[in-house]
Amino acid sequence: MRLDNCDIPSWKIEAYEEIYENDLNRVKSWENVARLDELIVLLDSLIDDERFLSLAAEEKIGDEEFKYNIKKVPFHYAASKAFGFVGLLPLYLPRLTKRLVEVNGFIAIMSMVQSAFVEYSGHYLTVEEDKIIKLSDILYALTFFVEDFDNKGNLFVEHDYDYYYAFFKRLHNLYWEDKTAEKLDHDINYFFTTVLQIKDCSRLFSRTFLYASVYLMGCNALKCGRSSVNCEDVVVAYLTCFKLLLNDYRFLIYDLYDDEKWSCKENYR
């Protein structure tokens, strides 16, 4: 794919084209990975996707956030306790810790939902909108159903803190099935980052997307009964991230918000 129509200086086009094609071909060189062809088509379209590029360039989601007592939301509180703080180590170092999914992944997937909401609403989040996102079951849906998060047949069961804590502990302890899965993720992420760099998109968005995708890889592994992340999980996670970002799911978020449950401040304060 040529980049002549992209809004970048002409002197950069030739160099960028070579980098773009090399990185894309590296992803294309993978064989026999289910649905990778579907993901490649999507990745190759991002460079011209104005909606996605607008979203990826945004670094602000609102002027004021909704604040709540996390202890009143067992799903959120269990995640914070099971993952713990990112460090003792100040950096994300899964090769050292042998853990892929950290608390940043949980935070990142929430940020992705918020960013998509902003993009499709055309304005920064109000406090009430932020409340609806945070207290809805959209994170529950993404965590337990992954790519099928919008399936109307999904069964939502409200568990207690101990159940969620055990789940997030299993998620936290996941690692790569083998170096193949790790390398596939590296090549996909490398190409995706190239697209963002070409278009001067937000570095914050790039990091957020990375953490969110790894979170979903782990969720998909557990959903499928696996104790490690394989190539299928990598592809499904990226497809899920793009599905979330490239479609307007505000209606779903409202559907997954229980107004009767959260109308009383005592339930979350």
N, C-alpha and C positions, 0 to 999 in steps of 0.2 A: 504493500500500500504506500502510495506517495503522499507527502505531506505538504504539497504545494499550496493547498487551500487553507492550511492552518495559519492562524494569526501569530506567526513568529518571524523574526528577521530573516531575510532571504539568505544571508551568509551562513545561517545556522542550518538551513534546510538539508543540505547534502549530508552533513555530519549526523544530524538527527535521523535522517532516513536510514543510514547505515546501522546506527545503534538500534533503531526501532525494528528493522527487519531481522537483525541478528538475534535480538532478544525474543522476538516472536517466533523465529524459526527454532530457537532452543526449546520453546514450549511445544511446538509442532512435532519435534523429533520424538516425543514420547509416544509409545505405542501401547495399545491394549489397555488403556485406562478408561474405564466406563465414563461416558459423557464428557470426556475432555474436549472432543470436537465441538460440542455445544458451547462449552466455556470459551474456547478459542475464538469462535465467531463473535461472541459477546465482547471479549477483551479487545478484539481488533476493531470493534465499532465505537469504543469509548472515545477515541481521539476526535470523533466528529459529533459526539452526543452532547449537545448544548445543555440539556437538563442536568446530566451527570456532572459536567465540567463546572456548571454554576454551583452545584451542591458541594463539589470537591474544593472549590475556591473559598467557600464561606468558613469563617473562623468564629463566628458569633451566633448564638442561638437565642439569646434573650437578654433583657436588661436586669431581670430579677428572677431567681429560681424559686420553686416551691420547696419549702423546707418542712421536714417531717421527722418524727421520732422513728428511726429505723427499727427500733426494738418492737414497734407495733406492727411491723410487716415481716412476718416470719421468713418469707422467701428471701427478702433482701438481707435481713439480719443473719440468717444462716450462711449466706454467701460470704458476707464480710468476715464472719468468724472462721469458716472452714478454709477460706483462702488465706486469711491473715493479711498482714501488710506485705507489700512487695519486697521490702527488704529490711532486714539486715543487709542485703545486697542492694546497692543503689541502681543497678542495671538489670535488664531482663536477660538472664543467662541460662536458658533451659539446658544447654549442654552440661553446665556445671551442676544445676539443681536437679536435673532429670525430671523437671515438671514443665509442661507446656503452658497450661492454663493458670494464670494468676488473677488476682483481684482486678487488675487493669482490664482484663477481658470482659468481666461483668460490667464494669463502668463504660467500656467502649461500646458494647452492644446497645446500652441505653443511649449513649451519645448518637449512635447511628440512627436510632428511632427518632430522637429529637431533631436531628439535622434533616431527615427526610420530611418530617412534619413541617418544619420551617419552609423548606423548599416548595412544598405543594400548597401551603397556605398562603405564601407570598408575604409573610410578615414574621417578625421575631415572636418567640413563644410568650404568651401571657402567663402569669402565675397560675391561672386556672387550667390552661392547656398543659402546662408542665405537671401540674397535679394529676390530671387525667392520665397522662403518659406514665408517670411514675407509679401510680396506684392501680393502673389497669393490669390485666394479665398478659400484656403483649410480651414481656420478657419471659414469663412462664411458657407461653406458646413457642417462642423461639428456642428456648432451652430444651423443652421436652419433645417438641414436634419438628424442630429445625426447618427444613425446606417446606414442610406441610403446615407451617404455622398459621396459614389462612384457611385451612380446611374446615368447613362448617361442621363436619362430623367429629371434630376433635372433642374428646371427653376431658373436661377440666375437673380435677379432684383437688380439693383444698386440704393439703397435708399439714402436719404440725412441724414445728421447728426441727425436731430430731430427724424427721424424714429428710427434710431439705439439707440439713447439715451433713448427713451421711452421703447424700447424692453429690454435694459439692466437694466433699472430701475425695470421693472416687474420681470426680472430674479433675481435681487438683493433682492427683497422683498419676494421671495419664502421661505417657510419653510416646514417641514415634514407634511404630511397629518395626521399622527398619530404616536404613539410610535412603532407600528409594523414595519413601513417602516424604522424608525431610527434603530431599533434593527436588522433588516435584514441586513442593511448596516454595522452595527457594526460587526456582525458575519462573513460576507463575508470578510470585511477588515481585521479582526483579523486573519483569516486563511491565507489570502494572505500575510500578514506581517510575519506570521510564516514561510512560504516558503522562503521569502526573508532573514529572519534571519538565517535559516538553511544553506542557501547557501552564507551567508556573503555578501549579495548584498548591494548596496549603500543606505544609509538612505535618501540621497537626492532624489533618485529615488522613494523611498517609499512615501515620502511626496508629490512629484510631481504627482505621480499616484493618490493619495488620492484627491488632489485638482482638478485634471483633471476629475476624475470620478464624483465628486460632481457637477462640472460645467455642465457636460453632463446630469446628472440627472435633473437639472433644465431646461436645454434646451429641453429635451424630454417631460417634464411636459407641458411646454408652447406649444410645437409642437402639443401635444394632447389636447390642450385647457383646461388644468388644472391649478389651482391656488395654488397647493401644490404638493409636491413630494411624490409619493406612491411607493409601492413595485415593480410595473412594471418598473417604471423609474429607480430604483436602478439596476435591472438586466440588462436592456437595456444599461445603462451607462457603466457597467463593460464589457459587451459584445463588446461595441463600442471601448472602450480602447484597449481591446485585439485584436480586428480586425485591428485597426490602427497599433499596434505594431508588430503583427505576420505576416503581409503581406507587400510586397514592393509596396508602393504607390508613388514612385518618379515620375512615368509617369503621375499620376493624378495631382500631384503638378505642373508639367510643363504645363499640359493641362489647369490648372486653373490660369496660370500666363499670363497676357496680356503684351507681350513684347512691343507692339506698344504704349500702354498707359504709361508704366513705363520706357521707354528708355530715355525719357527726364528728366534730373535731376530736372528741375523746378517742376516736378509733385510730387516729394517726398522730396525735400530739402528745 
